[in-house]
Amino acid sequence: MPNNNKDYYKILGVDKNASQDEIKSAYRKLAKQYHPDLHPNDEECARKFKEVNEAYEVLGDSNKRANYDEYGSANPNDFFGRAGAGFGGGGFSGFGGFDDIFDIFSSFGGGGGRRGRTSANMNIPGEDIVLNVTLKFNEAVFGCEKVFKVNMLDKCEACHGTGAKNGSEFTTCPDCHGTGEVTITQSTLFGRMTSTAPCKTCNATGKIIKTRCEECLGKGSVKKSKEIKVNIPAGINDGQVITMRGRGNASKRQGPNGDLVINVSVTPHPLLVRDGINLTLDLPIPFTTAYLGGKVEVPLADGKYTLEIPALTQPNTVFKLKGKGVKALQRDSYGDLLVTIRVEMPSSITKHDKEIMESLVSSSNNYKKVKNYLDKMSKL
């Protein structure tokens, strides 16, 4: 779930009124700038790259962006996205946020906040794996399967990710006595306050390893090279991001795996241009074909189509080929192919051609716009 307290517009360096094209352009620039392949072992760049992807995942989607603008969260049902924003700017500034408020409540016997903090600390997810894939135009239109070879941290099967031999060689933590929490006493404006915090000795689990797992040496995870098959959905577009939950690195604290994040680039088609789920084509034809009519082959995403050009077709006429566009993501519907006629005049003319054309010259009554122009000129 994206962090609701982050200013995604600031992360991408764009104004709140920025167009989708400006947001996409800013994302591509920053993703390239902080890409891990260009900065190996640079944790700061990796963090910024993840942050940029998170911001674009929200602002690059019109529905998520609208919810984020209205509620401060991409999810309109995320109440704490709204409540947290309100408390953060209100009269509770003397506290450190919800966690500290819950700590104070816990000192008076309330247990709601304590369990929440311990659980959250035990469920820190693993790191995300970020990959880039470049698709051919028709692969994006029709979908495909890609296989990635990834070096990743995987949960140790010998100890079930616990780090302990056989997954059971634990002893009770001496600092928290198995509770996963330690008591902290602080002096505040209200006097001495008692609160709780996750135990760092046992990572809030309440137990420590007695005998380490021999396979992972107590880490709970092992490095592996794995092949991951990804089904690329039909209709995906350039600049979109595929997020596969739980397919990333294993957690170091027995939490869930991170995500597999795939940044998609699409190689442009030499003739077709994509506009949402529609495809567009500027089709140049000789003026003789526009005048007399004829047949012209046009490209499709998966082949060719013979287009009938009627006689006396006017320049900029648009022919719509229904259902010859791109499949809509997650829907069983297709866009259209829109072919715009661009009439081209010859760059030179022979004497023979000129004689033929002069024989075709007829009254201006056959040309409505010319006739209308000449009528107005005669009245000046």
Backbone torsions as a table, in degrees:
resi	resn	phi	psi	omega
1	MET	NA	125.2	179.5
2	PRO	-58.5	149.1	179.8
3	ASN	-73.4	117.2	-174.8
4	ASN	-71.3	-16.7	-177.5
5	ASN	-85.8	-4.8	-177.9
6	LYS	-85.5	143.5	175.3
7	ASP	-92.3	98.1	-175.2
8	TYR	-65.9	-32.3	178.1
9	TYR	-64.8	-41.0	179.5
10	LYS	-67.1	-38.1	-179.9
11	ILE	-61.4	-41.8	-180.0
12	LEU	-85.0	-9.0	178.1
13	GLY	71.3	35.9	-179.7
14	VAL	-124.8	160.7	177.3
15	ASP	-76.9	157.0	179.8
16	LYS	-65.8	-19.1	177.6
17	ASN	-96.5	12.4	-176.9
18	ALA	-62.5	144.8	177.0
19	SER	-75.4	165.9	178.6
20	GLN	-63.0	-34.6	178.2
21	ASP	-65.8	-39.4	179.2
22	GLU	-67.2	-37.9	178.5
23	ILE	-66.1	-43.5	179.6
24	LYS	-63.5	-42.3	-179.8
25	SER	-62.7	-43.5	179.7
26	ALA	-64.2	-40.6	179.8
27	TYR	-62.4	-47.2	-178.2
28	ARG	-60.8	-40.9	-179.2
29	LYS	-63.1	-46.1	-177.3
30	LEU	-72.7	-37.2	179.3
31	ALA	-62.6	-38.5	177.2
32	LYS	-69.8	-38.7	-177.9
33	GLN	-64.3	-40.3	-174.4
34	TYR	-105.3	11.5	-174.9
35	HIS	-59.9	132.7	-176.8
36	PRO	-57.5	-29.3	179.2
37	ASP	-64.0	-27.6	178.8
38	LEU	-87.8	-15.5	-177.6
39	HIS	-134.6	65.2	-178.8
40	PRO	-60.3	137.3	177.5
41	ASN	65.5	17.3	176.7
42	ASP	-100.3	99.7	-175.4
43	GLU	-65.1	-34.3	-178.9
44	GLU	-65.9	-43.8	177.3
45	CYS	-65.7	-37.6	178.2
46	ALA	-63.8	-39.9	179.0
47	ARG	-65.2	-43.8	-179.6
48	LYS	-67.0	-36.9	178.5
49	PHE	-62.9	-42.6	178.0
50	LYS	-64.9	-39.7	-179.4
51	GLU	-65.8	-41.2	179.0
52	VAL	-64.1	-42.0	177.9
53	ASN	-64.1	-39.8	178.6
54	GLU	-63.1	-42.2	179.8
55	ALA	-64.9	-41.7	-178.1
56	TYR	-72.0	-30.3	178.4
57	GLU	-59.9	-31.5	179.2
58	VAL	-89.7	-54.4	-174.2
59	LEU	-72.6	-23.0	178.8
60	GLY	-78.9	-7.7	178.3
61	ASP	-111.6	120.2	-173.3
62	SER	-60.0	-38.9	-180.0
63	ASN	-69.2	-46.2	178.6
64	LYS	-63.8	-37.7	-179.8
65	ARG	-64.6	-41.5	179.2
66	ALA	-62.9	-42.3	177.9
67	ASN	-65.5	-40.5	179.7
68	TYR	-63.6	-42.8	179.9
69	ASP	-63.8	-35.2	-175.6
70	GLU	-86.5	-41.0	-173.0
71	TYR	-109.9	-11.1	-174.0
72	GLY	81.6	11.7	-179.6
73	SER	-148.3	149.0	176.4
74	ALA	-72.3	-17.4	-179.7
75	ASN	-105.9	113.0	-177.7
76	PRO	-64.1	-18.3	179.6
77	ASN	-89.9	-0.2	-177.0
78	ASP	-81.1	86.9	-175.1
79	PHE	-59.9	-41.6	-176.3
80	PHE	-67.5	-18.8	173.7
81	GLY	-64.0	-33.9	179.4
82	ARG	-86.1	-44.8	-176.6
83	ALA	-64.6	-41.4	-178.9
84	GLY	-60.8	-39.5	-179.7
85	ALA	-64.1	-37.5	-178.8
86	GLY	-68.8	-45.7	-179.4
87	PHE	-65.4	-36.8	-176.9
88	GLY	-61.1	-28.8	-177.7
89	GLY	-107.4	7.3	-173.9
90	GLY	-106.2	-150.5	-172.2
91	GLY	-79.1	6.1	179.6
92	PHE	-95.3	18.5	-174.0
93	SER	-65.9	-14.7	177.9
94	GLY	-73.3	-14.9	178.5
95	PHE	-103.7	170.5	-179.1
96	GLY	-88.8	5.2	-178.6
97	GLY	122.0	-165.7	-176.0
98	PHE	-59.4	-39.7	-177.0
99	ASP	-59.2	-45.8	-179.1
100	ASP	-68.5	-36.0	177.6
101	ILE	-61.6	-44.9	178.9
102	PHE	-63.2	-35.9	178.7
103	ASP	-61.3	-43.2	-179.2
104	ILE	-65.2	-42.2	177.2
105	PHE	-60.2	-38.2	-175.4
106	SER	-66.3	-28.0	-178.9
107	SER	-70.7	-14.9	177.9
108	PHE	-104.4	16.6	174.2
109	GLY	101.0	-2.8	178.3
110	GLY	-80.2	131.8	-175.1
111	GLY	-108.4	-0.1	-173.6
112	GLY	-62.9	-42.5	-175.8
113	GLY	-76.0	-32.2	-175.0
114	ARG	-63.7	-48.0	-177.5
115	ARG	-66.0	-36.0	179.9
116	GLY	-62.1	-42.3	-178.6
117	ARG	-68.4	-42.6	-179.3
118	THR	-62.7	-44.1	-179.6
119	SER	-62.4	-42.3	-179.2
120	ALA	-63.2	-38.9	-178.1
121	ASN	-69.6	-31.8	-179.9
122	MET	-77.7	-16.2	-173.8
123	ASN	-113.3	32.1	176.2
124	ILE	-67.9	122.5	-176.0
125	PRO	-72.8	162.4	176.1
126	GLY	-73.0	173.3	-179.9
127	GLU	-69.8	146.4	175.7
128	ASP	-73.3	153.5	171.4
129	ILE	-108.8	125.2	-176.8
130	VAL	-111.1	124.6	179.7
131	LEU	-124.5	155.7	174.1
132	ASN	-117.7	137.4	178.0
133	VAL	-133.8	135.8	175.8
134	THR	-108.7	121.0	-177.3
135	LEU	-103.0	147.5	168.5
136	LYS	-69.7	159.4	-176.4
137	PHE	-57.1	-47.1	-177.2
138	ASN	-71.6	-25.3	175.8
139	GLU	-66.4	-39.0	178.0
140	ALA	-69.6	-37.9	-178.2
141	VAL	-68.5	-44.1	-172.9
142	PHE	-104.4	-7.2	-177.3
143	GLY	82.3	161.7	-179.1
144	CYS	-166.5	174.8	174.8
145	GLU	-112.7	132.8	178.1
146	LYS	-121.5	144.3	177.7
147	VAL	-115.7	124.7	-179.7
148	PHE	-112.2	136.0	173.2
149	LYS	-97.7	116.4	-170.2
150	VAL	-124.0	133.0	169.9
151	ASN	-89.7	119.1	-171.6
152	MET	-147.0	168.1	172.1
153	LEU	-90.9	124.4	179.8
154	ASP	-117.8	149.9	-179.3
155	LYS	-61.9	133.5	-179.5
156	CYS	-69.5	121.9	-178.5
157	GLU	-74.0	-28.9	-176.8
158	ALA	-65.3	-34.9	-177.6
159	CYS	-117.6	8.7	-179.9
160	HIS	59.2	30.1	176.8
161	GLY	81.2	7.1	-177.2
162	THR	-87.2	-23.9	-176.2
163	GLY	86.9	-9.7	-178.9
164	ALA	-98.8	147.8	179.8
165	LYS	-56.2	129.0	-179.2
166	ASN	60.8	8.6	179.7
167	GLY	74.4	12.9	-174.9
168	SER	-137.9	-7.8	-175.5
169	GLU	-82.5	75.7	179.8
170	PHE	-118.8	162.8	169.3
171	THR	-135.6	157.2	-177.6
172	THR	-66.1	136.3	-179.9
173	CYS	-64.4	127.9	-178.0
174	PRO	-72.9	-20.8	-176.7
175	ASP	-83.8	-40.5	-178.1
176	CYS	-107.5	-3.5	178.6
177	HIS	57.1	36.2	174.0
178	GLY	89.2	-1.7	-177.6
179	THR	-85.2	-22.2	-176.4
180	GLY	84.8	-0.5	-177.9
181	GLU	-134.0	152.2	174.1
182	VAL	-122.2	151.0	-178.8
183	THR	-91.9	134.4	-179.5
184	ILE	-123.7	131.5	177.2
185	THR	-109.6	128.1	-177.7
186	GLN	-128.7	149.6	173.2
187	SER	-92.7	125.1	-179.3
188	THR	-128.8	-179.0	176.5
189	LEU	-61.9	-22.7	-178.6
190	PHE	-95.8	6.4	-176.4
191	GLY	106.4	-162.4	-179.1
192	ARG	-81.3	124.0	-178.2
193	MET	-115.2	140.9	178.0
194	THR	-107.1	129.5	178.6
195	SER	-136.7	175.8	179.3
196	THR	-121.9	157.2	177.6
197	ALA	-145.0	154.2	177.1
198	PRO	-60.7	140.1	179.6
199	CYS	-74.3	122.6	-178.4
200	LYS	-76.7	-26.6	-177.6
201	THR	-62.4	-40.6	-176.4
202	CYS	-114.3	11.5	-177.5
203	ASN	55.7	37.8	175.3
204	ALA	65.8	18.8	179.4
205	THR	-91.3	-18.6	-178.3
206	GLY	84.7	-0.3	-178.6
207	LYS	-146.5	153.6	178.3
208	ILE	-124.9	158.9	-175.2
209	ILE	-73.0	128.4	176.8
210	LYS	-87.6	-46.8	177.5
211	THR	-129.9	121.7	-176.7
212	ARG	-69.8	149.0	174.3
213	CYS	-68.1	133.6	-177.2
214	GLU	-74.6	-22.9	-178.7
215	GLU	-75.9	-46.2	-175.3
216	CYS	-108.7	-0.3	179.7
217	LEU	57.9	35.9	174.4
218	GLY	88.5	0.1	-177.0
219	LYS	-82.2	-24.2	-179.2
220	GLY	85.2	-6.7	179.8
221	SER	-144.5	155.8	179.4
222	VAL	-131.9	151.3	178.4
223	LYS	-79.0	131.9	-179.5
224	LYS	-139.3	154.3	170.5
225	SER	-105.4	117.1	-174.1
226	LYS	-125.0	149.9	171.7
227	GLU	-97.3	125.8	-179.0
228	ILE	-116.6	122.0	177.3
229	LYS	-89.5	131.4	-179.2
230	VAL	-125.3	125.3	174.3
231	ASN	-87.1	108.6	178.5
232	ILE	-78.7	120.6	-176.0
233	PRO	-71.4	145.4	176.4
234	ALA	-63.0	135.1	177.9
235	GLY	97.2	0.7	179.2
236	ILE	-66.7	149.3	-173.3
237	ASN	-119.2	164.4	178.8
238	ASP	-59.3	133.4	177.4
239	GLY	89.9	-6.9	178.9
240	GLN	-80.1	161.9	-175.5
241	VAL	-123.9	131.7	174.5
242	ILE	-101.5	124.9	178.3
243	THR	-115.4	119.0	178.6
244	MET	-106.4	106.1	-174.8
245	ARG	-64.4	134.2	174.0
246	GLY	75.0	10.9	-179.4
247	ARG	-104.4	12.6	180.0
248	GLY	-94.8	-153.0	-177.7
249	ASN	-70.1	150.0	176.3
250	ALA	-68.3	151.3	178.5
251	SER	-76.3	151.5	176.9
252	LYS	-88.4	-5.2	-176.9
253	ARG	-126.9	34.4	177.6
254	GLN	62.0	20.6	175.9
255	GLY	-88.1	-172.2	-179.9
256	PRO	-71.9	159.5	175.0
257	ASN	-65.8	157.4	171.8
258	GLY	-72.3	-171.5	-177.5
259	ASP	-105.0	159.0	170.7
260	LEU	-101.2	115.9	-175.9
261	VAL	-110.4	122.1	-176.0
262	ILE	-117.6	116.1	176.5
263	ASN	-87.6	125.7	-172.8
264	VAL	-103.2	129.3	169.8
265	SER	-119.4	144.1	-178.3
266	VAL	-122.5	128.4	177.3
267	THR	-69.5	128.1	-178.6
268	PRO	-63.2	150.1	173.8
269	HIS	-79.5	144.4	-178.3
270	PRO	-64.6	-21.7	-177.5
271	LEU	-128.0	-39.0	-177.0
272	LEU	-83.3	145.6	176.3
273	VAL	-122.6	133.0	-178.6
274	ARG	-89.2	135.2	176.2
275	ASP	-132.9	88.6	-173.8
276	GLY	68.8	-121.8	177.1
277	ILE	-98.7	0.9	175.7
278	ASN	-94.1	154.5	170.9
279	LEU	-114.5	143.1	178.9
280	THR	-122.7	151.2	180.0
281	LEU	-145.3	127.0	169.6
282	ASP	-89.4	114.1	-174.3
283	LEU	-106.8	106.8	176.7
284	PRO	-79.2	131.1	176.8
285	ILE	-132.9	150.5	175.7
286	PRO	-64.2	151.3	-179.2
287	PHE	-62.5	-25.8	178.8
288	THR	-66.3	-36.4	177.3
289	THR	-68.9	-38.7	177.2
290	ALA	-64.2	-35.6	-176.8
291	TYR	-77.0	-45.7	-173.3
292	LEU	-98.1	-18.9	-174.0
293	GLY	87.0	168.1	179.5
294	GLY	166.4	-172.1	179.7
295	LYS	-117.2	136.3	-179.9
296	VAL	-134.4	134.7	176.1
297	GLU	-80.1	132.9	176.0
298	VAL	-123.2	151.4	-178.2
299	PRO	-80.9	148.7	168.1
300	LEU	-117.6	170.0	177.9
301	ALA	-64.8	-24.0	-177.8
302	ASP	-126.3	26.4	179.0
303	GLY	156.2	-142.9	-178.5
304	LYS	-134.6	161.6	-179.4
305	TYR	-141.6	138.0	178.2
306	THR	-91.9	114.9	-177.2
307	LEU	-97.9	128.2	177.2
308	GLU	-83.5	119.9	176.7
309	ILE	-98.7	112.9	179.5
310	PRO	-67.5	155.6	174.9
311	ALA	-62.2	148.0	179.2
312	LEU	62.5	33.9	174.3
313	THR	-70.1	128.8	-177.1
314	GLN	-82.0	150.9	175.6
315	PRO	-57.1	146.4	177.2
316	ASN	70.8	10.5	172.4
317	THR	-64.4	138.7	-179.2
318	VAL	-111.2	123.4	174.5
319	PHE	-101.2	131.5	-179.8
320	LYS	-104.9	119.5	175.1
321	LEU	-99.0	100.7	-172.6
322	LYS	-62.4	131.7	174.5
323	GLY	73.3	9.1	-179.6
324	LYS	-96.7	15.2	-179.9
325	GLY	-96.4	-138.2	-173.7
326	VAL	-106.1	144.4	175.5
327	LYS	-68.3	135.8	176.4
328	ALA	-70.8	138.5	179.2
329	LEU	-58.7	129.2	174.6
330	GLN	61.1	16.6	176.4
331	ARG	-135.3	151.3	-179.2
332	ASP	-93.4	62.9	178.0
333	SER	-145.6	156.4	-175.2
334	TYR	-129.0	151.0	174.2
335	GLY	-81.5	-171.7	-177.0
336	ASP	-116.4	163.5	170.6
337	LEU	-102.4	119.7	-178.4
338	LEU	-105.6	114.0	-176.6
339	VAL	-105.4	117.3	179.1
340	THR	-100.4	125.3	-176.9
341	ILE	-80.9	125.1	175.1
342	ARG	-115.3	107.1	-177.6
343	VAL	-80.6	127.6	-178.4
344	GLU	-111.4	130.6	175.1
345	MET	-87.5	152.4	178.5
346	PRO	-67.9	152.9	-179.1
347	SER	-84.9	-11.9	177.5
348	SER	-152.3	166.0	-178.7
349	ILE	-142.5	136.9	179.2
350	THR	-89.6	167.2	178.3
351	LYS	-61.6	-39.3	179.3
352	HIS	-64.2	-44.2	178.4
353	ASP	-61.5	-40.8	-179.0
354	LYS	-62.1	-42.2	178.7
355	GLU	-62.2	-40.4	178.8
356	ILE	-64.4	-44.6	-178.5
357	MET	-66.0	-37.7	179.1
358	GLU	-64.5	-30.8	178.4
359	SER	-72.1	-19.1	179.9
360	LEU	-90.0	-12.2	-177.7
361	VAL	-63.7	129.3	-179.9
362	SER	-131.2	-173.4	-178.2
363	SER	-61.6	150.2	178.1
364	SER	-67.1	-9.6	178.5
365	ASN	-63.8	-20.5	178.3
366	ASN	-78.7	-8.8	-177.5
367	TYR	-119.8	100.7	-173.0
368	LYS	-62.4	-44.8	-178.6
369	LYS	-67.9	-38.2	177.3
370	VAL	-64.3	-44.2	179.7
371	LYS	-61.2	-43.5	-179.7
372	ASN	-62.5	-40.8	178.6
373	TYR	-63.4	-47.4	-177.9
374	LEU	-65.6	-35.2	177.2
375	ASP	-62.0	-42.6	179.9
376	LYS	-69.8	-36.9	179.5
377	MET	-64.3	-36.4	-177.2
378	SER	-68.5	-17.9	-179.3
379	LYS	-93.5	-4.3	-179.8
380	LEU	-76.3	NA	NA
